[in-house]
Amino acid sequence: MPANLPSKICEVCGLRFNWRKKWKKNWDDVKYCSEKCRKNKKSTFSGSATI
């Protein structure tokens, strides 16, 4: 796996996730690490988790 993939922090759970091929066309719009987090987007990440 290439080490130079971009990453983001999930707005719901606060975990870092890496770019995936399926997000190639809309990476700028991706906010959640998984479908589960996307469905639970009402409980947004508070920023207090240790990464």
C-alpha positions in Angstrom: 0.0 0.0 0.0 1.5 3.3 -1.0 2.4 5.6 2.0 1.6 8.8 0.1 -2.2 8.5 0.1 -4.1 11.5 1.4 -6.0 11.1 4.6 -8.8 12.9 6.6 -10.3 12.7 10.0 -13.9 11.4 10.2 -16.4 14.1 11.4 -18.3 11.5 13.5 -15.8 9.2 15.1 -12.6 11.2 14.9 -10.5 8.4 13.3 -8.1 9.1 10.5 -9.0 7.4 7.3 -7.1 7.1 4.0 -8.1 7.9 0.4 -9.8 5.0 -1.4 -10.1 4.4 -5.1 -13.9 4.6 -4.9 -13.6 8.2 -3.7 -11.4 9.3 -6.6 -14.1 11.6 -8.1 -15.4 13.1 -4.9 -12.6 13.0 -2.3 -13.1 16.7 -1.5 -16.7 15.9 -0.4 -15.9 12.8 1.7 -16.4 13.5 5.4 -17.0 10.1 6.9 -14.8 7.0 7.2 -17.7 4.5 6.8 -21.3 4.1 5.9 -22.0 3.6 9.6 -20.6 7.0 10.5 -22.4 8.6 7.6 -25.7 7.3 9.0 -24.8 8.5 12.5 -23.7 12.0 11.4 -26.0 13.6 14.0 -23.4 12.8 16.7 -20.4 14.7 15.4 -16.9 14.3 16.7 -16.1 16.7 19.6 -12.3 16.7 19.1 -11.5 15.2 22.5 -10.2 11.8 21.2 -6.6 10.9 21.2 -5.2 10.0 17.8 
